[in-house]
Amino acid sequence: MANIRIRNTNERLTKEQEVKSFLDKHDVLYEHWDMNKLPISLHNHFLLSNEEKEEILRIFDDEIRSLANRRSYKEWDVIALSDATPNLDELLKKFEKVHVHTEDEVRAITAGNGIFTIKGEAGYFDVELSPGDVISVPVNTPHFFTLVENRQVVAVRLFIDSSGWVAHPYEDPDFKR
């Protein structure tokens, strides 16, 4: 279950309805998928073969297609990040800079955890995601993504056009890490 930390007040939201209501107010889509569908062998497995990635996509095919149909996404894949990922530190440096996209950034977490830091009306807030959490950060919304301390996550990504999914830097003099 996702939880939120509002940075300027340090307030925390941990109840599902609080989280969903807060994200709805910021036009951030939030859903939760049933992780009981996933075989135990894939629950904490972060170095995935192409076959295992395809298995995740097969298992969540109904959920992926439902979301894709509602939001016009046309492509999807699975990304797995851990200390075994080549050049993980370079990837994280890229992800951890505030940026925007010309389409939504969508992630459905199937293993591990990650944090989206998103700019809202009253400042930045952190959304820590756990297995089953699905988030869609709206187009042109300043944000960045990072991993929690154990540096492990597996996520389904959905795109309108993956070749057009590019991070555009967003300079914000008010942003503080």
QUIKABEL-V817076 format. One record per residue. N is the residue number from 0. RES is the residue in one small letter. PHI is phi in whole degrees, -180 to 180 (NA if undefined). D_LAST is the distance of its C-alpha to the last C-alpha in Angstrom with 2 decimals. Layout:
# QUIKABEL-V817076
N:RES:PHI:D_LAST
N:RES:PHI:D_LAST
This chain:
# QUIKABEL-V817076
0:m:NA:23.73
1:a:-65:20.31
2:n:-136:18.32
3:i:-124:15.70
4:r:-120:13.12
5:i:-86:12.77
6:r:-63:9.54
7:n:-75:11.46
8:t:-118:14.35
9:n:63:13.23
10:e:-67:16.39
11:r:-119:17.17
12:l:-115:19.64
13:t:-126:21.62
14:k:-85:25.00
15:e:-53:25.83
16:q:-68:27.22
17:e:-61:24.32
18:v:-61:21.87
19:k:-62:24.31
20:s:-61:25.00
21:f:-61:21.40
22:l:-67:20.79
23:d:-57:24.22
24:k:-63:23.33
25:h:-103:20.52
26:d:59:23.04
27:v:-97:21.25
28:l:-70:24.07
29:y:-136:23.93
30:e:-138:26.81
31:h:-135:27.71
32:w:-98:30.14
33:d:-77:32.59
34:m:-78:31.60
35:n:-66:35.07
36:k:-71:36.35
37:l:-81:34.56
38:p:-59:36.67
39:i:-52:35.50
40:s:-61:35.51
41:l:-106:32.52
42:h:-68:30.43
43:n:-130:28.60
44:h:-113:29.62
45:f:-118:26.97
46:l:-116:29.22
47:l:-101:31.25
48:s:-78:34.37
49:n:-60:35.11
50:e:-65:37.62
51:e:-68:35.11
52:k:-63:32.76
53:e:-63:35.84
54:e:-63:36.73
55:i:-60:33.40
56:l:-64:34.06
57:r:-66:37.64
58:i:-61:36.73
59:f:-103:34.37
60:d:-57:36.50
61:d:-62:37.47
62:e:-66:33.93
63:i:-62:32.70
64:r:-66:35.70
65:s:-62:35.40
66:l:-64:31.81
67:a:-61:32.81
68:n:-66:35.83
69:r:-72:34.00
70:r:-120:31.22
71:s:68:33.17
72:y:-79:31.39
73:k:-119:33.78
74:e:-135:32.28
75:w:-154:30.45
76:d:-156:29.69
77:v:-124:28.00
78:i:-118:25.12
79:a:-126:24.71
80:l:-124:21.90
81:s:-163:22.19
82:d:-62:22.60
83:a:-82:25.98
84:t:-73:24.56
85:p:-59:25.42
86:n:60:22.56
87:l:-56:19.93
88:d:-62:17.37
89:e:-67:18.13
90:l:-61:17.91
91:l:-63:14.49
92:k:-60:13.24
93:k:-69:14.89
94:f:-67:13.66
95:e:-86:9.91
96:k:-100:10.10
97:v:-61:10.26
98:h:-154:14.04
99:v:-131:17.12
100:h:-130:20.45
101:t:-90:24.02
102:e:-148:24.63
103:d:-60:23.04
104:e:-107:20.84
105:v:-117:22.68
106:r:-139:22.20
107:a:-120:24.55
108:i:-79:23.48
109:t:-110:26.61
110:a:-158:25.32
111:g:75:22.23
112:n:-145:18.89
113:g:-152:15.88
114:i:-128:12.91
115:f:-97:12.65
116:t:-104:9.77
117:i:-125:12.01
118:k:-86:12.39
119:g:-111:15.26
120:e:-60:17.54
121:a:-104:15.83
122:g:121:12.15
123:y:-86:9.85
124:f:-139:11.08
125:d:-101:10.92
126:v:-116:14.37
127:e:-88:15.34
128:l:-106:18.53
129:s:-124:21.57
130:p:-53:24.91
131:g:101:26.66
132:d:-75:23.72
133:v:-125:23.97
134:i:-136:21.52
135:s:-131:22.00
136:v:-83:19.24
137:p:-64:21.42
138:v:-49:22.20
139:n:62:20.19
140:t:-94:17.36
141:p:-61:13.90
142:h:-166:12.01
143:f:-154:10.97
144:f:-126:12.25
145:t:-147:11.66
146:l:-99:14.06
147:v:-80:14.31
148:e:-53:15.51
149:n:-78:18.98
150:r:54:17.89
151:q:-143:20.69
152:v:-157:21.21
153:v:-127:24.17
154:a:-146:24.05
155:v:-84:26.55
156:r:-113:25.35
157:l:-121:27.38
158:f:-136:27.85
159:i:-80:30.14
160:d:-149:30.41
161:s:-61:28.45
162:s:-72:29.41
163:g:-95:27.78
164:w:-83:24.49
165:v:-128:22.39
166:a:-80:18.74
167:h:-108:18.77
168:p:-55:15.87
169:y:-130:14.37
170:e:-87:13.33
171:d:-136:11.50
172:p:-64:11.43
173:d:-86:10.03
174:f:-75:6.72
175:k:-130:3.80
176:r:-65:0.00
